[in-house]
Amino acid sequence: MNHIIFASKNKGKIIEVSEILGEKEFKIVSLLGLDIPDIIEDGSTFEENAKIKAQTIYDNFRVPVIADDSGILVEQLDGRPGVYSARYSGESATDKENNEKLLFELENFPNPHKAKYVCVAVFYDGNKFISAFGEVQGEIIRDGKGTRGFGYDPFFVPVGYQKTMAELTLEEKNKISHRSIAFNELKKIINKKR
Ligand code: IMP
């Protein structure tokens, strides 16, 4: 069994990624409960930020690390919040505050508010980085629905669905999400190399 650290304290992400990678091939350990200072994500792209997280955690523990950086890009907002999705309304913003800011920013734009979720997943074993990319298209609605998922999920309706991401079950979200596309691809590449 291969121990891999998933460089995240985000419970929503940890649940999704553990399910995607499965327990048979990987023993995933997250940063929850570990005394790790917040990592400064000052890259200008999702990939740079994912690599910063992976490198920082590898340097601390010297075991293989996976990390991701993800966010939502809204067409009418020229791709914002993008890499700032987690801290759109300030450094320690809650999901609720970020969603409120997003709806406020979109107030004067007509429907549909086209958007996409993007994720870059990275593996680092001290040797070299492997990266994989995923995205899912959809739109932002004003009346949030659903209690599952996290972040912007109650306001994001994927293309081809009549439900928000927060109304989908974990299994349903993991069939289509940006994160599942990126991590399934990463898993394929890692397994090929073993
Ligand atoms: P990260 O931890 O720096 O990658 O921050 C990603 C941020 O993007 C999250 O805190 C959410 O605000 C948003 N985000 C990324 N993926 C999702 C998702 O699957 N659902 C909802 N929000 C997401």
Residues whose N, C-alpha, C, O or C-beta is under 5 A from the ligand:
A	BS01	IMP	D68 D69 S70 G71 I72 S85 A86 F150 G151 Y152 D153
